[in-house]
């Protein structure tokens, strides 16, 4: 499916770079062929991995190879957008009787710029996540829940490039916040329990007054859902799959629910069902839902959910692909949204898939939320 959807796009991107960058240069035929091969390999990186290895799994590859191939893949992508802009500039120049040919020096500038852009993207993509502080103002918040501290973390993608030391650092930073709740909205891992047992072991040190809770992301299903659910439970992380828990906080109930991910259908497992997740809850209790994907959030709002935490989008990762990511996720990309009386937060993610390990102006993050009662406008000074 991936090859059918994105293979032609990636091939077209590589062909465009070859046409606009390599063809105009006075290179010997054998050097042109070399550059064609390098550029198409960069554009079609994941498709080539799939053809050579028979799988998209990259867990057994060394970090240096993942970084090097990722750097070249991102550089070719950057070249595509730079050359697209230059092509547009050439068209404007021609209308005014000017000419902007592709000289060897111009090609070198574009190449160096793309490589630098790619290096910056990899640096930001693999950096330690930033901590954000957000107050969530809720109109009907019971006084007993005032000031409740919730850490939301999503898309850690523990696995290739993100190993035990990074997990250990993130756990220590979360624990230092002394949260009441830790909520994890999927894509915790990229790989099997056997492969990542040591890298996920530090998660057992996570501490929160009312527990550590999670919902499944698509990558948990790709990596062996049943095994990960059991393994995470042994680490003290309870995964909510179309179910809820009632937490009694200072004698007041708080409903925390989680839904499965739509990827479950590919494996014959239970698809997301918000109705089942909220069945039998106390009628007047605040409701927080964990859902990996923000798509479908409108249905959750209709079920009276107060707050939803999600991830999956990585904030779009980079400006050029943000419109596509937004379109694939019901127009939700990153940050706070209001749907009727529900607040939705879509996190940028604390990590990312190592198949494309770059970010641009969308750094990794985790968030400390504080619940507070919304003051009616008439009562504000």
N, C-alpha and C positions, 0 to 999 in steps of 0.2 A: 504493500500500500504506500509506504514512504517513497519508494522508487517511482511508482506510478504518479504520485502527486507532485513530488519535488524534483525528481530526476530530470525531466525536460526543462524545468526552470533553471536548475543548476548548469545543465549543459548549455542552455542559451546564454547564461551569464558568462561562462567561460569563452564561448564562441565570440561574443561581443568584445571581450577584452582582447582576444587574439586579433580580431578584425581591426579594432581601433588603435591598438598599441603595437603589435608586432608586424602586421602587414605593411604599414607605411615605412618601416625602417629598412635601410639598405643592408640587410643581413644575408649572408650566404644561406643557401637552402637548408643545409644541415643544421645551422644555428636556429633558423626559423622553426624547424621541426622540433628541436630541443625545447624552445620556448613554448611552442604550442602544447607539447606534452606536459611541461611543468604547470602551465596555467590551467589546462583542463584537469590535471590531477588535483590541483588546489581547489578548483570549483567543485569537482565531483568526489571530494574526499570520502564522505560517508558512503556514497554509492560504491566506491572502490573497496572500502573496508567490507561492505556487505558481500560483494562479489568474491573477494579473495578469501574471507574468513567464513562465509556462509551465515553470518550473523552480524547484527549491529553492536553486539557486546564488545566493549573495548577494555574490559576489566583486566585482562591479562597483559595489556600493553604497558611498557614502562612509561613513567611520567614524562621523561624527556621526549619520547616519540609523540605522546599526546600533545605536549606543548608545541613542539616543532611543527607537527602537521596542522594543529589548530592555528598557529601563527600564520602559516602560509595560506590556509583556507580563508582566514579573516583578511589577510592582505589582498588576496584576489578579489574578495567581496568589496573591499575598499576601492580597489582599482576600478571595478565596475562602476561604482557611483561617481568616482572622480572623472572617469572617461565619459560617462553619460553627461555630466555637467559640462565638460570640455566640448563635447559634440554639440550640445545646445549653444554654447558660446560661438562655435564655428559657424553655426547656422545664422546667428544674429549678425556676426561679422560680415558674412557674405551678403546679407541684405543691404549693408552699408558699403559694399564694394571692397571690403578688406579680406585678408586671407590669414588664417591661423593654422599653418601646417604643423604636423607632428614631426618635429625634429628629434634627432637622437638625444639632445640635451633635454628636450621636453619630456621624452619618454623616461629618462633617468630621474627627472624631478618627480614625475608621477609615481614611479616605482619606489623611490626613497620615501615619499610621503605616505604611500600605502603601507610600507613596512613599519614606519614609525607609528602610524595610526593603529595598526594591528598590535604592536608591542604595548601601546598605551591601553588598548582594550583588554589584553591578557592580564596586564598588571592590575587593572581595576576589577576584572572578573574573578581573579584569584585572591584579592585582598581580604583582610578580615572584615566581617560585617560591621557596619556602623549601628550604634544604638540610637533609636528615636524614642522620644517621650510624647505621648498623646493622651489628652484628657477626653474621655467619652462622656458627653452630657446626655443623660437620659431623663425624660420628663417624669416618669413614674418610678424612678429608682427608690426602693425602700431605704430608709435611713440606715438600716443595719448593713447595707452593702456600700454605703458611701466610702470612697477611698480604696475600694478593692483593687489590688494590683495584679494585673494579668500580663504575663509575657507571651507574646505571639511570635512564633518562629515558623518559617515555612521553607520548603525547597532547600534543605541542607545538602542533599545529593552526596552524602558520605560515600566515598568510593574512590575511583580514579581521581587523582589530584587533591582530594580532600580526605586526609588520613587522620589517624588517632590524635596527633598533636593538635590539629585544628579543632577536632571535636572536644578535646580536653580544655582548650582555651575558651571555647564558646560556652561550655558548661560552667566553667569557673566564673565567667562574666555574668551569666544568668543568675547563678547562685548568689553572687554579690549583691544583686538587686533585691533579694529576699522576697520573691513574688508569692502571692497567695495562690495563684494558678499558673501553670505553664500549659499553653495550648499549641500543638504542632499540627499544621495542616498539610501533611503529606509530602511525598517525594523526599523522605528522610534518607533513603539509600539508593545507590545504583550498583546493584550486584546481589549475589546470594548471601545467605547467612554464613555459609562456609567461607566465602571469600572475605567477608567484612566483619567477622566476629570481633577481631581485635580493634578495628577502627570504630565500631559502635560501642565497645565496652565502656568508654567514659560516660555514656548516657545514663548509666546506672547511678551516677553521682548527682543527677539533677534533683533538686529539692524545691518543694513548694508546699505551702501550708495545706492546701486542699487537693494536692496531687498533680501529676503530669499526665496529660490526656492528648490523644491524637486522633486524626482521621487518616484514611488511606489516600495516597496519591496514585497516579497512573504507574509510577515507577515501582511502587510496592507490588503491584500486580505483575509487572514485567519480571520482577526479581524473585517471585515465589511468595505469594501473599500469605498463605497459611503458615509457612515457616516463619515469616517475619512477624506476623501477629503474635505467635507464640514466643519468639525470641525477644521482641520488644516488651511483652508482658513480664518476662523474666528480668528485664532491666528496669522495671517499675513504671513502664509507659503503657497505659491502657488505651487500646484503639477502639473507638466507637464506630460500629458499622451498622448504620440505620437503627441506632439505639440511643438511649440517653441515660444519664445518671442524675440523681437529685442530690445536690450538695447542700447540706444544712450549715449555713454561715450565720453565726450569731442568732440562731433560732429562726432564721428565714430561709426558705428553700430557693435555690438557684438551679435551674435546669441547664445542663450542659449536654448537647446532643451532637452526634456526628453522622454524616452520610458516607456511603461508599463512593467510589469514583466510577465514571461511565466506562472506563477501561475494563471493569469487572465483567462486562457482557462478553468480551472476547474470550474469556476463560470459563464461561458458564457459571459465573458467580453472581451474587446478588447485586443488582443495579441500584443506583441511588433512589431512596424512598423517604422523603421528608415526613410524610404522613405516618409511616411506621416508626420513624425515629422519635416522633413526638407523641406517640400514642400513650394515653394514660398519665400524662403529666399533670401536676397541680395547676388548676385553671388560672390562678393569679400570680404564678411564679415568673420571674424574668427568665427569658429563654435566649441562650447563646448557642449558636450552631457552628460547627467546624465542617467546612466543605472545601475540598482541595481546589475545585474550579469555581470561579465566580459565575460562569454561565448557569442559568437556571435560578438565580437568586431571587427573581421576582416571585416565583412560586413559594419560596421560603418566607418572603415578606407576607404573603397572603395567609400563611399559617401562624401569623402572630409572633414571628421571631423578632427579638429586640436587637440583637447584634449577631453578625456573621463575620467570621474570619476565614479568609481564603488566600490562595497563592496561585501557583501554576504559570502565571504569565511572565514572571521574572521582570515585571515592569516593561516588557517589550525588549529589554536588553540594549537595544540601539535604536536611534531615531528612525532610520529608514524602514525598519521592519515593524515599528510600532503600529501603524495602521492595520497591517495584516493580523498581528496578534490581537489587537482590539476587536477586529471584525470576527475573529474566531471565538471570542469570549463575551458575546452579548454586549459589546462596547465597553466592557470593564477592563481597565489596563493596570492602574496602580493608584493607591491612596484611598481616601474616604469617599463613599457614595451614600446617598440617602434614598431609600426606596420605601415610599409611604412612611411608615413609622419605624422602619428597620434601618440600622446603620450597617453598611458593608465596608469592611476594610480588605483591600487586596494588597498583600505584601509583595515587595520586590524580590524576596528570597534571600536566604543567607548563603547560598551557594549557587551552582548552576550545573547543567549537564556538561560533562567534560568533552562531549563531541563538538561543542562550539563554546569554548571557555572564555568568551569575551563579553565585556559590558562597556557601554559608552554613555556617560552622564546618567547612569542608573546604578549606583553602587549597591552592593549587597547590604542587607540590613536585618535587624530584629527589633521588635518594638515592645516597650513597656507601656501598657495602657493603665489608666487610672479611672475608675468609674466615679462619676459625680452626678448629682442631681441637677437637672437643667432648671435654671431660674426663669420663670415666665417673664416675658418682655415687660409686662406691666409692673413687675416687682423689681426690675433692674433700676439702679440709680441713674 
